[in-house]
Amino acid sequence: MRKIIENSKQALFVTITMFIICGLIYPFAVTALAQGVFPHKANGSLIEMDDQAVGSVLIGQSFTAPEYFWGRVSSVNYNVYTTEDTLPDDNDQVNYSGVSSGTFNYAPTNPELKKRIEGDIERFLLANPTVQRQDIPSDLMTASGSGLDPHISVKAAQIQVDRIAQASGLSKEDINKIIEANIEKRTFGVLGEHKVNFLMANIDIMKKMESTKD
């Protein structure tokens, strides 16, 4: 009986000690370090305009207006929904799936994958008449694993310049400068590919359009 009590005391002491270290001291230490050294990243890399958060550098948003860069296909629509999306459509389907991340998970042989890609290609070509089907970068027609990727390839950005210039009233030179300003280089110079943060590029486009109105 005494041994059981001693073992129970030891187990309780270890439990309380680990709770204090792992549940209190460690989280507070990491939070304090992050806030002190990387406050912007620690708070979600938020983008603020007029003292109001409008997004995060790490998460893309859904853009369909012709004057902005379009991102990758998102199975969760970048978590941008309207009231209508929560209601069944003519096929009794509801677009709203809740705030989440993820992809379609279609197998290569799934006919729904071909149907979805063909539909996206047709919509893109209709909005970008100067682009040939074979020139569309694959990343614009494929979904990322999270459905929230804020990046597109440099080519995917450049191929949209004609449409954006016509719709925004900005020059192609201005738009190409915006692309260059928002290119993120390869990690350590060798990992991955150069990519464009289309959310940040679209904010620059919006600011540029507003400045030309003044």
N, C-alpha and C positions, 0 to 999 in steps of 0.2 A: 504493500500500500504506500509506504514511504517513497519507494522508487517511482511509483506512478505519479505521485504528487511532485516530486523533484523534476521528473521529465516534463510534466505539464507546465511547471513554472519556467523551465528552460525554453520550452516551445513558445510559451506566451511572451517571454522576454525577447526571443528572436523575432517573433511576429511583430511586436510593437516597435522594436529597433528598426527592422526593415521597412515598416510602414513610415516611420519618421524620416528615414534616409531616402527611400525611393518615392514615397508619396508626398513628402513635404520639402525636404532640403534640396533634393536633386531637381525637381520641377521648378522651384523658385530660383535656384541658381542658374539653370539654363535659360529661364525666362528673363532674368535680370541681365545675363550676359548678352542674350540676343537683342534685347531692347537697348542696351548700352552700345553695342558694336554695330548691329545691323537693324536699326529700328524700322527702316522702310520695308525690308524683306520680312521682318518678324511680324509686321502688321498686315501682311498679305500683298505687298507690292501694289498698293492701291493707287489709282490714278484720280487726281482731284482737279476739278475745274470749277472756278467760282466758289471755292471752299466747300465743294460737295463731291463726294466719291462717285465716280461714274463708271468704275470698272477696276480691273486688275491687269497688270502687265502679263500675268501668267495665264489668264483665261480669255479666250476669244469671245466674240459676240456675233450675233447674226446680223448681217448686212445684206439687204436686197436692193437698195436704191442704186441706180446706175452710176452715180457720181462717187461711189466708194468702192474700195477693194472688197471682193468677195473672198471669204475664207473657204476652208475645206467643208465637205459634207459632214453634217453632224446628226447622229441618230437621236440625240436629245435636244436638237435645235438650239444648242448653246444655252439651254435652260431659259429660253425666251419664249414665253407663251402669252396668249391673249385669252379673254373670257371665252371666245368662240372655240378655242382649241380644247376646252374642257367639255364641249358638247359633241355628241355623235354627228358624223357627217352623213352624206347620202348612202354610204356603204355601211352605216352603223359602226364606224370606227372612230375612236377618240384619239386625237393626236397627243393630248397631254398624258405624260407618263410619270409625272412627278419630277422634282428636282433631283437630278442624278448625273452620273457619268457613265459612259459605256459606248459600245458600237453595235452594229447590226448583227454581227456574228453569223453572217451568211457564209455557207460553204461555197467554194469556187463553182460547184456544179448546180447551185441553187438558182432556179430560173428567176427568182425575185431579185437576185443580185444584178443579173443582166438587165432586167426591166428597170430597176432603179438607176443604173448607170446610164442606160440609153435615154431615160427621161431627163436626167441631169445634163447630159451632153446636148440634147435638143434645146433645153432652156438656155444653156450657156451660149450656144451658137446663135440663137435668136437674139440674144442681148449683145453679142459681140460679132457682128456680121463680117468684120475684117479678119476674123480668125478661122483657120481651116481646122477641120475635125482632127486631123493627124497631128496638129501642133499643140493641142490642149495638153498641158502637163498632167501627169497621172495623179499628182497629189490633189488637184482640184476636184477629181472625180472619185477619190477614195476617202473613206472616213478614218480619222485617227482613233486610237484605242480608247481614248477618254471621251471623244466627242467635244472636247473643249479646247483643242489646240489653237493657240493664237498665232501660229506661224504658217506661212506658205513659202514655197520655194521662190527664189529670185525670178525665175522664168515665169512662174504663175502670177507674179505681180506685174512683170513687164508686159505680159500678153493682154492685160486689162487696160493698158494706158490709153489706147484709142477711145474706148468707151467712156472712161472716166473724164478724159479731156473734153469730149463732146458734151457730156452731161453736166460737168462742173463749170465749164467756161475757163478752166485753167489751161495753161499751155502744157504740151507734152514735156517740155524741158522742166517745168516746175514739178510735174508729177514724178519724173525720173529722179529729180533731186530728192524728193520725199522718199522714194524707194531707197536710194543710196543712204539717206540719213537713218533709215530704220532697218538696215541689214545687220544681222547678228552673225559674227564670224564663227567659224568652226571652233569647237571647244578645244583648247590647247593648241589650236592651229591645225589639227589633224583629224579630230573626231567629228563625224557628221558632215553636214553640208552647210554652206551659207544659207541663211533663211531671213525672211522679212516678217516682222511683227505687224500684221495687217491692222490690228486694232490701233496701235500707235500711229501707223501711217494714215489711217482714216481720221484720227484726231487732228493730225497735221493738215490733212486736206480740208477739214472743216474750218480750222483756223485760217488757212490760206484763203478760202472762199469768203470768209467773213471780212478779212482784211481788204479784199478787193472791192467790197461793197462800200467801205468807208471813203 
